[in-house]
Amino acid sequence: MSSRTNIHEHALPHTATREGESSLHKVWSTIKLVITRSIFWAYERGSWQYDVIVGVILAFLFLTPRAWFRDQPRIPQASDISSLPSERGTHQYFVDREALAGVRDDQQVSTLTRLLQVRAGNPRLTLTRMEPVVDSEGELHGYIVSTRP
């Protein structure tokens, strides 16, 4: 009889492990259900789960740094340079006066050439013409620049 008692004693821990696996299985299935419902947006509008999902989306939109998506201009003055219609193999740009703010007069052509080479992605680009754009009062607004590849 003592041998039977030993067999039953060994059987009890095995049953307890199955109960632990069962509770682990329930927890895992609950987690999978929550993830599936969240991905497929299966919660009713106005429920607390719906509000949590909306909060997570809004937090992602407003708190994610721009650098993570590399959503930045390649050069700081990218918004100061606008492409204009081209004519006969040349490219024309309007360059705002702010793009050359703080640059000496004798360095404007070389600085502008470098900026346009970076913007166009062509290191062999050359500047052929640079005309100032002034209003009726003589105030400088920018430059019309012609280049060739």
Legacy VTK file of the C-alpha trace (Angstrom):
# vtk DataFile Version 3.0
C-alpha trace
ASCII
DATASET POLYDATA
POINTS 149 float
0.000 0.000 0.000
2.818 2.330 0.606
3.725 2.074 -3.073
0.236 3.245 -4.033
0.543 6.228 -1.777
3.748 7.209 -3.552
2.054 7.017 -6.940
-0.775 9.278 -5.823
1.659 11.736 -4.286
3.489 12.016 -7.593
0.247 12.504 -9.498
-0.849 15.556 -7.510
1.884 17.986 -8.656
1.234 17.016 -12.282
-2.423 18.063 -11.928
-1.394 21.375 -10.331
0.855 22.122 -13.300
-2.062 21.642 -15.661
-4.123 24.118 -13.674
-1.250 26.628 -13.894
-1.054 26.085 -17.637
-4.794 26.608 -17.864
-4.637 29.975 -16.102
-1.644 30.970 -18.238
-3.616 29.983 -21.327
-6.556 32.139 -20.177
-4.299 35.144 -19.619
-2.638 34.694 -23.026
-5.987 34.344 -24.810
-7.224 37.524 -23.081
-4.112 39.413 -24.201
-4.550 38.150 -27.779
-8.219 39.189 -27.719
-7.385 42.721 -26.540
-4.656 43.115 -29.175
-6.917 41.764 -31.936
-9.789 44.030 -30.967
-7.460 47.018 -30.750
-5.915 46.393 -34.155
-9.251 45.816 -35.853
-10.947 48.638 -33.886
-13.675 46.344 -32.560
-14.647 48.364 -29.489
-17.899 50.325 -29.388
-17.642 54.065 -29.610
-17.923 55.640 -26.188
-16.454 52.653 -24.313
-13.397 53.192 -22.175
-11.373 50.902 -24.450
-12.242 53.082 -27.446
-11.157 56.186 -25.524
-7.859 54.538 -24.585
-7.131 53.638 -28.217
-7.906 57.207 -29.339
-5.668 58.541 -26.569
-2.801 56.300 -27.673
-3.181 57.460 -31.280
-3.253 61.134 -30.270
-0.243 60.663 -28.005
1.622 59.064 -30.903
0.734 61.939 -33.239
1.650 64.755 -30.899
4.519 63.284 -28.881
6.542 61.474 -31.553
9.699 63.431 -32.441
9.988 64.542 -36.076
13.520 63.177 -36.208
12.198 59.594 -35.960
10.680 60.002 -39.417
13.430 62.221 -40.842
10.754 64.718 -41.785
13.041 67.692 -42.010
14.320 69.805 -44.874
17.687 68.707 -46.237
19.019 72.233 -46.034
17.844 74.912 -43.622
16.876 77.319 -46.402
14.892 74.787 -48.464
11.710 76.829 -48.097
13.549 79.938 -49.313
14.230 78.410 -52.752
11.426 77.807 -55.259
11.677 76.190 -58.698
10.381 78.157 -61.650
9.521 76.923 -65.147
12.661 76.047 -67.119
13.603 77.222 -70.572
16.068 75.713 -73.084
18.017 73.365 -70.816
18.415 75.824 -67.965
16.677 75.720 -64.635
15.357 78.801 -62.910
14.816 79.377 -59.215
13.437 82.147 -57.080
15.666 82.569 -54.047
14.273 84.547 -51.126
16.548 87.220 -49.725
16.605 85.361 -46.378
18.586 82.518 -47.992
21.525 84.874 -48.381
21.052 86.887 -45.197
24.374 87.455 -43.470
26.435 86.449 -46.534
28.932 88.997 -47.837
28.346 90.333 -51.356
31.521 88.747 -52.731
30.466 85.295 -51.421
26.816 85.329 -52.496
27.384 83.587 -55.842
29.449 80.738 -54.361
27.062 80.288 -51.409
24.029 80.292 -53.686
25.701 77.829 -56.055
26.337 75.413 -53.152
22.728 75.756 -51.909
21.333 75.051 -55.376
23.690 72.109 -55.914
22.418 70.536 -52.698
18.776 71.289 -53.525
19.067 69.922 -57.069
21.259 66.994 -56.017
23.743 67.876 -58.763
27.272 68.826 -57.634
28.183 69.974 -61.171
25.389 72.561 -61.362
26.643 76.018 -62.338
25.046 79.407 -61.851
24.652 81.310 -65.118
22.606 84.367 -64.112
21.494 86.051 -60.887
19.015 88.930 -61.125
17.700 90.811 -58.079
13.919 91.110 -57.662
12.939 94.492 -56.239
9.560 96.122 -55.674
8.485 99.614 -56.782
10.175 101.141 -53.733
13.473 99.436 -54.478
13.288 96.924 -51.621
14.992 93.621 -52.387
12.683 90.565 -52.196
14.969 87.917 -53.641
16.746 86.757 -56.753
15.844 85.010 -60.003
18.650 82.561 -60.605
19.348 80.604 -63.789
21.477 77.459 -63.700
22.582 74.771 -66.089
23.345 71.171 -65.215
LINES 1 150
149 0 1 2 3 4 5 6 7 8 9 10 11 12 13 14 15 16 17 18 19 20 21 22 23 24 25 26 27 28 29 30 31 32 33 34 35 36 37 38 39 40 41 42 43 44 45 46 47 48 49 50 51 52 53 54 55 56 57 58 59 60 61 62 63 64 65 66 67 68 69 70 71 72 73 74 75 76 77 78 79 80 81 82 83 84 85 86 87 88 89 90 91 92 93 94 95 96 97 98 99 100 101 102 103 104 105 106 107 108 109 110 111 112 113 114 115 116 117 118 119 120 121 122 123 124 125 126 127 128 129 130 131 132 133 134 135 136 137 138 139 140 141 142 143 144 145 146 147 148
